[in-house]
Amino acid sequence: MSALLTISDVTRSFEVSQGLFARKKTLHAVNGINLTVEKGEVLGIVGESGCGKSTLAKMILGLLPATSGTIALDGQDMRSLDRKAVARRIQPVFQDPYSSLNPRKTIAQIVAFPLAVHGLGSGEEQRNRALAVLDKVGLPKRFADRYPNQLSGGQRQRVAIARALVMEPELVVCDEPTSALDVSVQSQILNLLLDLRRDFGLTYVFISHNLAVVEHIATRVAVMYLGRVVERTETARLFHAPRHPYTKALLASVLTPEPGGGIPETGLGLAFPDPLNPPPGCPFHPRCPSAFDACRTVVPRPIEDEAGYVACHLHDPDMAKALAA
């Protein structure tokens, strides 16, 4: 496979007001991300709320510029492409299928709208293309002239998927596409996405906090914490042999259906980290049960090996030698 999307040292910062007379603080929502997305794969991105997943998604879609670093599509810097050129090749599927659909437009009009924006085909051709894509996502012609409020949540998400596919994009960015749906409907949508990937040769960036969903659909997974990728590897390896303590804590947090299992104890504590005041050294060290002195002062260097990528002193051979000396 070859890289369709390459993210190199990308950061995104925001100036956050602390009050009328206080100085603004810099929030590093995305902090030095390096990722590649190969053609045909599904890259899952997971992490707690506020870790920078959705900010990264907006930058991939071209909705937010990077503060520094580059995002390249097929080796071409996206800053050199206009908005329409990016939209032809990258399309989103958002979290809430109701708020992302125009309630005053019919389903056929919603799906055909990207074609109208790009001036592709006549009105009749746009409608016929919309009907064909709706059929592909499991919505027959009788839905074409209905409105979003006449559809169920799962049907609305199928409309959102159809709208994303009508432009025949290469990459689809799915930002929590099943979190607003019932569990039974989630399964239907995930299986639909997998079928469409096979039929259209799609590549997905799939962002979610639901680890079970990511395990089902992703081929590789990147784990984010406070704007950084702390671990990245193949899905099966990550779920069966996680290496970063944060990844282990995330997996331990998953609820099980076992009677009497209770609430899992992850060891992460009740408070989220403050992204406006990140700790020195490893950003995870205040919550890490395996932290030692170096973690409090030294930022872990990225380790790339046959098992993937991890940013943790526990897996740094040089740090192990220093500790043993």
N, C-alpha and C positions, 0 to 999 in steps of 0.2 A: 504493500500500500504506500501511497505518497501523501504528504501533508497537504490537506486542503486549507487549514487555518493554522497560522503560527502566531503565537502570542509571546513577545520577547520583552522581558523586563518592564512590564506594564504597571504603571501606578495611576491612581486616581485620588486626588485630594480635594477636600472641601474646607472652606473657611466657615467655622461655626461660631455664631454669636453666643457670648456667655452672659449677656446683659447689657444695659444701656451704657454703663461706664467701664465695663470690663473689656479687656483685649480679646480679640477673636482667637480661637484655637484652631489648629489644623487637624482635620480628621483624615487619616489615611485609610480610605475605604478599601482600596486595592493597593497592595504594597509589594511590588516586585514580582509579579506573576510571570512564570514561563510555562507555556503549555503548547502542545501540538494536537491537532485533531486530524486524524487520518481519514481519507475518503472511505466512506462506507461504515465507519465505526459509530458507536454510541458512547460518548464521553459523559459520564455522570459526575456532577459536582455537588458535594454534600458539605454540610456544616450547620452550626447553630444559626439562628436568626441574627442578622447583623454582621455576619462574617465577610460579606462582600460578594455573595453569589449573584444577586440581582444586579448590582452595579457592574460586575463583569459582563453579565448578559447584555446590558444596555450598550456597553462599549463594543461588544462583538456585533451588535445590530447597527452600530453607527449612530445610536441615539445620544451617546455621551462621548466626547473626545477624551482620550487619555491625557493625563497630565504629563507623562513621559513614557517612553517605550514605544513599540510599534506592534500593530496588529496587521498581519499580512494575509491576503486571500489568494491562494495559488501563487505565493511568492510576491504578490503585488501589494505594496503598502496601501491600506484602505483609505488613507488620507488623500491619495491621488485619484480616488474614485468618487464620482458624485453620488448623491443620495439614491437616485433611481437605479444606478448601476449596482449599488450594494443591495437594494431591495429586490432586484431581479434574482439575486443569487443566495440571499439570506433572508429567511422569513421567521417571524415569531409565532409561538402559541402561548398565550398568557394564562395566568392562574385562574382568573374569574371569567368564565365564558359569557356571563351576562353583561358585566360592565364593559367588556371589550367588543361587544356587538352593538351596532346602532339600532335602538329600539324602534326607530321610525322607518327603517328599511326592511324590505322583504328579505328572506333568506337568499334568494337568487341574486338580488341586488348587492347584498353584503359580500357574497362570494365573488361576484364579478367585478367588484369595485377596484381591486388592484389592476385588473386588465384595463378598466376605463382610465385610471390614473396614468398608466403607461401608454395609452392610445393603441392598444393591441386589438385589432379586429373591429368589426361593426358591432352595433348593439345586439343584433341577433346572434352573431358569432360568440360574443362574450357570454350571453345567456346560455347558449348551447354548451360552451366550455364549462360554465358553472354547474349546469345540470349533470354533466359527465363526471365532474369531480365529486359532487354530492353523492352520486351513485357509488363512487369508489369508497367513500367513507361510510356507506350504509344508510344513506337517507334517500329514499325514492323521490320521484318527481312531485308527488303530492305535497311535499314539504316546501317546494320552491317559493310559493306565494304566501306562505305563513310568515308571522313575525316572531322575533326571539321570545316574547313572553308567552307564546303558544307552544313552546318546546320545553322538554325537561332539561335538567342540567347536563346530562350526558349527551343529549341531542345537540344542545347549544355548543358543547365542546367539539362535537363532530363538525359543526358549521365552522368553528374557528380553525380547525385543522384543514378543512376544505379550502377556506380562504387563504391559508398559508401555502397550500399546494397548487393553487390555480396558476401561479406564476412559474411552476416547475422549477423550484429553487434547488440548489445543491445542498444547502445546509439549513436545518430547521433548529431554532433555539427554543426549547421548551422550558419555560420558567414555572415550575410547580403546576404542571398542567392537570394534575389529578387531585390536588389537595382539597378542592371545593366540592368533590364528588363523593357519593356513597361508595363504600368498599366494593360492592358488586359491580358498580359502573366503572370504577377505577380499573378493574381487571379488563373490562371490555375495551376501554380506551387504550390501555397499554398494549393489548394484543392487536388492536387496530394499527397503532403506531409501528409495531414490529412488522405487520403485514405490508404496510405502506413503504417501510424501509426496503423490504425485499422487492416489491413491485416497481418502485420508482428509483431504486439505487440511492436512497437518501443517506445523509449523514446527520446525526443529532448531537447537539449539546443539551443534555438533560439535567436540569437543576432541580433539586428536591431536598427536603429534610427527611423524607420517608425512606429509610434504608431498605425496607423490603421492596419497595417499588424500584429503587435503583439496582438492587441485586437482580431483579427480574429482567430489566431492560438493558442495562449498561454492559459494554464490553470492557471498558476501563473506568476507573473511578479516581477523581482527585478530591482530597479532603482539604477544606479551607478552614483556617482559624485566624481571626483578626486580620483579614486581608491578605494572608499568605497561604500558599499551598504547603501543607506539612507532610502529606503523603500522596503518592500517585502510583498506581499499579493496576494490574489486571483484576477484574472483578472477583473472580474465584479466589485469587491469592489474598486480596484485601479482606474478604469475609472469613476466610479460614485461617489466615496467618497474618493479622495486622501487626505492624511494627511500631508505629508512633503511639505513645500513651493516650493521646487525644482520640485517635481512631479506636483504640480499645475501649475507651470510655463511651464513645458513641454507640458502638456495637452492644456494650453492656446495658445501655439505656433502653433497648428495644423491649417493649412489653411482650410477654408470652401468654398464650391462652391456657396455660396450666392452672388448674384450680389451686387457690391458696398461694400462688406465686408471689403475690404482693407487688409493690412498686420496686423496680430494680434500684440498687444502690450503685451509682456510678463513681462516687468519690469526687464529683466535680463541684459540689457545694450548691448553694441556692442562688448565689449572685452571679450574674454575667460579668465578664470583664468589661472595663470601661475603654472603648476605642479612642476616646479623647486623651486618656492617660495610660497608654500601654506600658507595661512593665519593662525594665531593662533586660538585656539578655534574651533568653528564650521567652517569647510572649506567653507561652503556656505554663511556665514554671510555677506561678502561684497556685495552680490547681493540679499540678502533676505529682502523683505519689512517688515517682521515681527521681525527682529533681535532686541535684547535688550542687555544690558550690559554683561550678562553672556555668550552670544553667542560669544563675542569677545575674551574670555579668556578660557572658559571651553569647552572641547570636549564633545558633547552630548553622553550620555550613551545609549546603545541599549535598546529599550522597546519592549518586546514580550507580546502580549495580544491576546484576541480572534479575533481582527481585523488584526493580522499579526505582522509585525516588522516595527519599525520606529526609526530612530536616530535623534531626534529633541527635544530641550528643551521644546517646546510648548506642547509636549505630555508626559512629565516626571512629574509624580505626586509629586516627591520630590522637583523638581524645582518650581512647582506651589505653594507648601507650603512655600518655602523659599521666594518667591516673595510676597506672601500674608502676611507674618510675618512683 
